Amino acid sequence: MKYLFHTLSSRMSKSQVPFTVLCLALTMLSSIGHALTLNTSFYEVTIPKKLEPKDGRGIENDCYYQGYVEGIKGSIVALSTCSGLRGFLQTKTLNYGIQPMESSYNFQHLVYRMKDVDFENSTCGVETEITRMDMFITEPPISNIKERRRYVELALVIDYEWYSHRQKNTTMIVKEMVQLVYLVDAMYDTLNIDFVLLGIEIWTNESLIDIVQEVGEEVLMDFRQWTSQHFRDRMHYDEACLILNRKYAATIGMAYVGTICSRYSSVLFISFIYPLETVSVILAHETGHTLNMQHDSTRCNCPFDVCIMLPKLSSAIHFSECSIKRYTELISSTRADCTLNVPLPEKIFSLCGNKLVDRAEECDCGNEKECKADPCCRPHCMLKKGAQCTSGLCCKHCKFIKKGKPCRAPVSECDLTEYCSGVSATCPPDFYFLDGTPCNDGQSVCYNKTCYDPNRHCRELFGKRKF
């Protein structure tokens, strides 16, 4: 059973924000004396009518909100009002979660400090020596993550054991998955990444791989093999995640590093055995690995008490400088180019304000506040008078950059420079020499637009030993 979901943005004024959200915000912040201001860049998740669950209850819309605490830099608020209140709020010193109380008939909710959740020394199972897949990385120039918006198209696979644990209630499971991805989307906003929940597959009869194993690495390998043989051709995702109801010793998640656009290795699993807000941190962490991030060490600068890529499970919802550097290294190569693919228009529900240029739109500057600051685009998604473009490597000051200007510099002698055409805001596709082309005066060969030296690679892996 599969459903399609898409992250959209809707323009709503503060007066339209549900009163319960504002009350919750005041309650959560009363101890620190700050008022909460929700900005108007809210996100909702929508599915077409024909794909709604067959029990008739459907999936609620217009109930996903992102915001910040006024006057507190780096604060994040993500709230859902679908079937009660759910989400988190983090400042530099406080991190609260909220969730509905189970079996409550009078709208009771639990507001708690996320750091108080008993994580039982749970850890990520990624060990660099075992699961690292990015063997051919060199040090490319660092890209600016703000240059272009990127999109992670995510497919979720629900294991039979977790499906049974949720009373086989498909509607409830789908709602939880939507809320889960929404919270992860909020964490990645600072990296200029949108998450699109492309689809969900639920194993309703039995587990289709062996999940009763001693180590998580074996489960990840089996899931990788299953997706390669039975899933990849049915759903064209950037990464696939298996949702489990168990952990392996202390391991509650695992992924391959730097594999986001790999056809067969962009897989991960997470254990959904904690509150949804905590599980969203696990998913954000494991996705971080596919985006080339390693575990944070004590040398990494984290602007908060802890950051997402800490090896042990925590309540963090921010990334360290180390994580950001590793991510920018990835997007400076071609290995993350799939994340530049804007979701196809036929898969997007046309809505002015979702920051995606849908059918019949010339541009999309987002919410009303963002459009006021945009010099090129009008709030109704049409270009301003005299404007030719709004963004792109070949767009500057709302005009196409003149023909012949470089728009993408080569990263090595195996790469080629691309030039603006003068009639488009988009830089031409990235061209580079074929793999195997001699470079470095014939001492090396080109691989993935990098001059690859196998001897240097061996030294990096094994040191300066003689072979």
C-alpha positions as CSV (number, residue, x, y, z in Angstrom):
1,M,0.0,0.0,0.0
2,K,1.5,3.4,-1.0
3,Y,0.6,7.0,-0.6
4,L,2.1,10.1,-2.1
5,F,2.8,13.1,0.0
6,H,4.4,16.5,-0.8
7,T,5.7,19.3,1.4
8,L,3.9,22.5,0.5
9,S,3.9,26.0,1.9
10,S,0.7,28.0,2.5
11,R,0.3,31.7,3.1
12,M,-1.5,32.2,6.4
13,S,-1.6,35.3,8.6
14,K,-1.0,35.2,12.3
15,S,-4.7,35.7,12.9
16,Q,-5.3,32.4,11.2
17,V,-3.0,30.4,13.4
18,P,-5.1,28.1,15.6
19,F,-5.5,29.5,19.1
20,T,-4.3,26.2,20.6
21,V,-0.9,26.7,19.0
22,L,-0.4,30.1,20.6
23,C,-1.6,28.9,24.0
24,L,0.9,26.0,23.7
25,A,3.7,28.3,22.8
26,L,3.0,30.6,25.8
27,T,2.9,27.6,28.1
28,M,6.1,26.1,26.8
29,L,8.0,29.4,27.1
30,S,6.5,30.8,30.3
31,S,9.6,29.7,32.3
32,I,12.0,31.8,30.2
33,G,9.8,34.9,29.6
34,H,9.8,34.9,25.8
35,A,6.8,35.1,23.5
36,L,6.6,32.9,20.5
37,T,6.2,34.3,17.0
38,L,5.3,31.8,14.3
39,N,6.5,33.0,10.9
40,T,4.2,32.7,7.9
41,S,6.3,30.1,6.1
42,F,4.3,27.1,7.3
43,Y,4.5,23.7,5.8
44,E,1.7,21.3,5.2
45,V,1.5,17.8,3.7
46,T,-1.1,17.0,1.2
47,I,-2.2,13.8,-0.7
48,P,-4.6,13.5,-3.6
49,K,-8.1,12.3,-2.7
50,K,-7.8,9.1,-4.6
51,L,-4.8,8.0,-2.5
52,E,-6.4,8.7,0.9
53,P,-6.8,5.7,3.2
54,K,-9.8,3.6,2.4
55,D,-11.4,3.9,5.8
56,G,-12.6,7.3,4.8
57,R,-10.9,9.3,7.6
58,G,-8.3,10.7,5.3
59,I,-5.2,12.7,6.1
60,E,-5.6,16.2,7.6
61,N,-4.2,19.3,5.8
62,D,-3.2,22.8,6.9
63,C,-1.9,21.6,10.3
64,Y,1.9,21.8,10.1
65,Y,3.7,24.9,11.4
66,Q,7.3,26.0,11.6
67,G,8.5,29.1,13.5
68,Y,11.0,30.5,15.8
69,V,11.2,32.2,19.2
70,E,11.3,36.0,18.8
71,G,14.6,37.4,19.8
72,I,16.4,34.1,20.2
73,K,18.8,33.4,17.3
74,G,18.9,29.8,16.1
75,S,15.7,28.8,17.9
76,I,13.4,26.3,16.1
77,V,9.7,25.6,16.6
78,A,7.9,22.8,14.7
79,L,4.3,22.0,15.6
80,S,1.5,19.9,14.2
81,T,-2.1,20.4,15.1
82,C,-3.3,17.2,13.3
83,S,-5.1,15.0,15.9
84,G,-3.8,17.0,18.8
85,L,-0.6,18.9,19.3
86,R,2.8,17.4,18.5
87,G,6.2,18.8,17.9
88,F,9.2,20.4,19.5
89,L,10.7,23.8,20.5
90,Q,14.4,24.4,21.0
91,T,16.4,27.4,22.1
92,K,20.1,27.4,23.1
93,T,19.3,26.2,26.6
94,L,15.9,24.6,26.4
95,N,14.4,21.8,24.3
96,Y,10.8,20.9,24.8
97,G,8.6,18.3,23.2
98,I,4.8,17.9,23.2
99,Q,2.6,15.0,22.4
100,P,-1.0,13.9,23.0
101,M,-1.6,11.7,26.0
102,E,-2.7,8.3,24.8
103,S,-6.3,7.3,25.7
104,S,-7.1,10.9,26.8
105,Y,-10.7,12.1,26.3
106,N,-10.2,15.7,27.3
107,F,-7.4,16.9,25.1
108,Q,-4.6,16.3,27.6
109,H,-1.1,16.7,26.4
110,L,2.4,15.9,27.7
111,V,4.9,18.7,27.6
112,Y,8.4,17.4,28.5
113,R,12.1,18.3,28.2
114,M,13.4,16.1,25.4
115,K,16.7,15.5,27.3
116,D,14.7,13.8,30.1
117,V,13.7,10.9,27.8
118,D,15.6,7.8,28.8
119,F,17.7,6.9,25.8
120,E,19.2,3.8,27.5
121,N,22.7,4.5,26.0
122,S,21.2,4.0,22.6
123,T,23.7,4.7,19.8
124,C,24.0,4.9,16.0
125,G,25.5,1.7,14.5
126,V,27.7,3.5,11.9
127,E,31.3,2.7,12.3
128,T,33.5,4.4,9.7
129,E,35.8,1.4,9.1
130,I,32.8,-0.9,8.3
131,T,30.1,1.0,6.6
132,R,31.8,4.0,4.9
133,M,31.0,4.0,1.2
134,D,32.7,7.2,0.1
135,M,36.1,5.7,-0.7
136,F,37.0,8.0,-3.5
137,I,36.5,11.4,-1.9
138,T,39.2,14.0,-2.3
139,E,39.0,17.6,-1.0
140,P,36.9,19.6,-3.4
141,P,36.1,23.3,-3.1
142,I,33.4,24.0,-0.5
143,S,30.0,24.9,-2.0
144,N,27.7,27.5,-0.6
145,I,24.7,25.6,0.8
146,K,22.5,28.7,0.2
147,E,23.2,28.7,-3.6
148,R,20.4,26.3,-4.5
149,R,17.6,24.6,-2.7
150,R,17.9,20.8,-2.5
151,Y,15.3,18.1,-2.1
152,V,15.5,14.7,-0.5
153,E,12.8,12.4,-1.8
154,L,12.3,9.9,0.9
155,A,10.6,6.5,0.7
156,L,9.5,4.8,4.0
157,V,9.1,1.0,4.5
158,I,7.1,-0.1,7.5
159,D,8.1,-3.4,9.0
160,Y,5.4,-5.9,9.8
161,E,6.4,-6.0,13.5
162,W,6.0,-2.2,13.9
163,Y,2.7,-2.4,11.8
164,S,1.4,-4.9,14.3
165,H,2.6,-2.8,17.3
166,R,0.4,0.0,15.9
167,Q,-2.6,-2.2,16.0
168,K,-2.4,-2.5,12.1
169,N,-4.0,0.9,11.9
170,T,-2.9,2.1,8.5
171,T,-4.4,5.6,8.9
172,M,-2.6,6.2,12.2
173,I,0.7,4.9,10.8
174,V,0.5,7.2,7.8
175,K,-0.2,10.2,10.0
176,E,2.7,9.4,12.2
177,M,5.0,9.0,9.2
178,V,3.9,12.4,7.8
179,Q,4.6,14.0,11.2
180,L,7.9,12.3,11.4
181,V,9.2,13.6,8.1
182,Y,7.8,17.0,8.8
183,L,9.9,17.3,12.0
184,V,13.0,16.2,10.1
185,D,12.3,18.8,7.4
186,A,12.3,21.5,10.1
187,M,15.8,20.4,11.3
188,Y,17.2,20.5,7.8
189,D,15.9,23.9,6.9
190,T,19.1,25.6,8.0
191,L,20.9,23.5,5.3
192,N,18.5,24.7,2.6
193,I,17.0,21.2,2.2
194,D,13.4,20.2,1.8
195,F,12.2,16.7,2.5
196,V,9.5,15.2,0.3
197,L,7.8,12.1,1.5
198,L,7.6,10.3,-1.8
199,G,5.8,7.2,-0.7
200,I,5.2,4.6,2.1
201,E,5.2,0.8,1.8
202,I,3.7,-1.2,4.7
203,W,4.5,-4.9,5.1
204,T,1.0,-6.0,6.2
205,N,1.5,-9.8,6.1
206,E,5.1,-10.5,7.2
207,S,8.5,-9.0,7.3
208,L,10.1,-9.3,3.9
209,I,13.7,-9.5,5.3
210,D,15.1,-11.2,8.3
211,I,14.9,-8.6,11.1
212,V,15.7,-11.0,13.9
213,Q,19.5,-10.8,13.7
214,E,22.2,-10.1,16.2
215,V,23.8,-7.0,14.6
216,G,22.2,-4.1,12.8
217,E,24.8,-4.2,9.9
218,E,23.3,-7.5,8.7
219,V,19.8,-6.0,8.7
220,L,21.0,-3.0,6.8
221,M,22.7,-5.2,4.2
222,D,19.5,-7.3,3.8
223,F,17.4,-4.2,3.4
224,R,19.9,-2.9,0.8
225,Q,19.5,-6.1,-1.1
226,W,15.7,-6.1,-0.9
227,T,15.4,-2.5,-2.1
228,S,17.8,-3.3,-5.0
229,Q,15.7,-6.3,-6.1
230,H,12.2,-5.4,-5.2
231,F,11.7,-1.7,-4.5
232,R,14.1,0.6,-6.5
233,D,12.3,0.1,-9.8
234,R,8.9,0.7,-8.2
235,M,9.7,4.0,-6.5
236,H,12.3,6.5,-7.7
237,Y,13.5,7.8,-4.3
238,D,16.7,9.5,-3.1
239,E,16.9,7.3,0.0
240,A,14.8,4.5,1.6
241,C,14.3,4.1,5.3
242,L,13.1,0.9,7.1
243,I,11.0,1.5,10.2
244,L,11.6,-1.1,12.9
245,N,10.1,-1.9,16.3
246,R,13.4,-3.2,17.8
247,K,17.0,-2.3,18.3
248,Y,20.2,-4.3,18.0
249,A,22.1,-4.3,21.3
250,A,22.5,-0.5,21.7
251,T,22.1,0.3,18.0
252,I,18.9,2.2,17.1
253,G,19.9,3.3,13.5
254,M,22.4,2.7,10.8
255,A,23.1,4.0,7.3
256,Y,25.9,4.1,4.7
257,V,27.9,7.3,4.6
258,G,27.8,9.6,1.6
259,T,25.4,7.5,-0.5
260,I,22.4,9.8,-0.9
261,C,22.3,9.4,-4.7
262,S,23.6,5.9,-4.9
263,R,21.2,3.7,-6.8
264,Y,21.6,0.7,-4.4
265,S,23.2,1.9,-1.2
266,S,21.1,4.9,-0.2
267,V,19.3,3.0,2.5
268,L,19.0,3.2,6.3
269,F,17.0,1.8,9.2
270,I,15.8,3.4,12.4
271,S,14.2,2.0,15.6
272,F,10.8,3.6,16.3
273,I,10.8,2.7,20.0
274,Y,10.8,6.3,21.5
275,P,8.4,9.2,21.3
276,L,8.0,10.5,17.7
277,E,9.9,13.7,18.5
278,T,12.9,11.6,19.6
279,V,12.6,9.3,16.6
280,S,12.8,12.3,14.3
281,V,16.2,13.0,15.7
282,I,17.3,9.5,14.8
283,L,16.0,9.8,11.3
284,A,17.7,13.2,10.9
285,H,21.0,11.6,12.2
286,E,20.9,8.6,9.9
287,T,20.0,10.8,6.9
288,G,23.0,13.0,7.9
289,H,25.2,9.9,7.3
290,T,23.8,9.5,3.7
291,L,24.6,13.2,3.2
292,N,28.3,12.4,4.1
293,M,28.2,13.5,7.7
294,Q,30.3,11.6,10.3
295,H,29.9,11.4,14.0
296,D,30.7,14.6,15.9
297,S,33.9,14.4,17.9
298,T,34.9,16.6,20.9
299,R,36.7,18.9,18.4
300,C,33.5,19.8,16.5
301,N,32.1,23.1,17.3
302,C,28.4,22.8,18.2
303,P,26.5,26.0,18.8
304,F,24.2,24.2,21.2
305,D,24.8,21.8,24.1
306,V,24.7,18.8,21.7
307,C,24.3,18.4,18.0
308,I,22.5,15.9,15.8
309,M,25.5,13.8,14.7
310,L,26.5,12.9,18.2
311,P,27.2,9.1,18.3
312,K,24.8,8.6,21.2
313,L,21.1,9.4,20.9
314,S,20.3,12.9,22.1
315,S,17.6,15.6,21.9
316,A,19.7,17.7,19.6
317,I,18.0,19.3,16.5
318,H,21.0,21.4,15.2
319,F,24.1,20.5,13.1
320,S,27.7,21.1,14.1
321,E,30.3,22.9,12.0
322,C,31.9,19.5,11.2
323,S,28.6,18.1,9.9
324,I,28.1,21.2,7.7
325,K,31.6,21.0,6.3
326,R,31.2,17.3,5.4
327,Y,27.8,18.0,3.7
328,T,29.3,20.9,1.7
329,E,32.1,18.6,0.6
330,L,29.5,16.2,-0.8
331,I,27.5,18.8,-2.7
332,S,30.7,20.2,-4.2
333,S,31.0,16.9,-6.1
334,T,28.5,15.3,-8.4
335,R,27.5,12.6,-5.9
336,A,24.6,14.6,-4.5
337,D,23.2,15.9,-7.8
338,C,20.0,13.9,-7.4
339,T,19.0,16.3,-4.6
340,L,19.0,19.2,-7.1
341,N,16.0,17.5,-8.9
342,V,12.9,19.6,-8.1
343,P,10.0,17.2,-7.6
344,L,8.2,16.7,-10.9
345,P,5.4,19.1,-11.5
346,E,2.9,16.3,-12.0
347,K,3.8,15.1,-8.5
348,I,3.4,18.5,-7.0
349,F,0.0,20.0,-6.1
350,S,0.2,23.5,-7.7
351,L,0.1,26.0,-4.9
352,C,1.6,29.5,-5.1
353,G,3.8,30.0,-2.0
354,N,5.4,26.6,-1.7
355,K,8.8,27.8,-3.0
356,L,8.5,25.4,-5.9
357,V,7.9,26.7,-9.4
358,D,4.8,24.7,-10.3
359,R,2.9,24.7,-13.6
360,A,1.7,28.1,-14.7
361,E,4.1,29.9,-12.4
362,E,7.1,32.0,-13.4
363,C,8.6,32.1,-9.9
364,D,7.6,31.3,-6.3
365,C,9.0,33.5,-3.5
366,G,7.2,31.7,-0.7
367,N,5.2,33.4,2.0
368,E,4.1,37.1,2.1
369,K,7.0,38.2,4.3
370,E,9.6,36.5,2.1
371,C,8.0,37.9,-1.1
372,K,8.4,41.5,0.3
373,A,12.1,40.9,0.4
374,D,12.3,39.3,-3.0
375,P,13.4,41.9,-5.7
376,C,12.3,39.7,-8.6
377,C,9.1,37.8,-7.8
378,R,5.6,39.0,-7.0
379,P,3.5,37.3,-4.3
380,H,1.2,35.8,-6.9
381,C,4.1,33.9,-8.4
382,M,4.8,36.1,-11.5
383,L,8.0,37.9,-12.2
384,K,8.1,41.6,-11.5
385,K,8.2,44.0,-14.4
386,G,11.6,43.8,-16.2
387,A,12.7,40.7,-14.3
388,Q,13.9,37.7,-16.3
389,C,14.6,35.3,-13.4
390,T,14.8,35.0,-9.6
391,S,17.5,32.5,-8.9
392,G,20.0,30.2,-10.5
393,L,23.8,30.2,-11.2
394,C,23.2,32.3,-14.3
395,C,20.8,34.8,-12.7
396,K,22.0,38.0,-11.1
397,H,19.9,41.0,-10.0
398,C,16.8,39.5,-11.7
399,K,18.6,39.3,-15.1
400,F,20.2,36.5,-17.1
401,I,24.0,36.7,-16.8
402,K,25.5,37.5,-20.2
403,K,26.6,34.7,-22.5
404,G,30.1,33.3,-22.0
405,K,30.4,34.1,-18.3
406,P,31.6,31.0,-16.3
407,C,28.9,29.6,-14.0
408,R,30.6,26.5,-12.7
409,A,34.4,26.3,-12.2
410,P,36.3,23.0,-12.6
411,V,37.2,21.2,-9.4
412,S,40.2,19.4,-11.0
413,E,41.9,18.9,-14.3
414,C,39.3,16.2,-15.0
415,D,36.5,18.7,-14.9
416,L,35.4,21.3,-17.4
417,T,34.2,24.9,-17.0
418,E,30.5,25.6,-17.8
419,Y,29.3,28.9,-19.1
420,C,26.0,30.8,-19.0
421,S,24.0,30.8,-22.3
422,G,22.6,34.3,-21.8
423,V,19.0,33.1,-22.3
424,S,18.6,31.0,-19.2
425,A,19.1,31.3,-15.4
426,T,20.3,27.7,-15.3
427,C,23.9,26.7,-15.6
428,P,24.4,24.0,-18.3
429,P,24.8,20.4,-17.1
430,D,28.1,19.5,-15.5
431,F,30.5,18.1,-18.1
432,Y,33.8,16.3,-17.2
433,F,36.2,13.9,-18.8
434,L,35.2,10.2,-19.0
435,D,36.3,7.9,-16.2
436,G,39.7,6.4,-17.1
437,T,41.0,9.4,-19.0
438,P,44.7,9.9,-18.1
439,C,45.6,12.9,-15.9
440,N,48.5,14.1,-13.7
441,D,50.9,13.7,-16.7
442,G,49.7,10.2,-17.2
443,Q,50.4,9.1,-13.6
444,S,46.7,8.9,-12.6
445,V,43.2,8.5,-14.2
446,C,40.0,10.5,-14.0
447,Y,37.3,9.1,-11.8
448,N,34.0,11.0,-11.1
449,K,35.6,14.2,-12.4
450,T,38.5,13.8,-9.9
451,C,42.1,13.0,-10.8
452,Y,42.3,9.7,-8.8
453,D,45.7,8.5,-7.6
454,P,45.3,4.9,-6.4
455,N,48.6,5.0,-4.5
456,R,47.5,8.1,-2.6
457,H,44.2,6.4,-1.8
458,C,46.0,3.3,-0.4
459,R,48.2,5.5,1.8
460,E,45.1,7.3,3.1
461,L,43.4,4.0,3.9
462,F,46.4,2.0,5.3
463,G,49.1,4.5,6.0
464,K,52.6,4.5,4.6
465,R,53.2,0.8,4.8
466,K,54.8,-1.1,1.9
467,F,52.6,-3.5,0.0
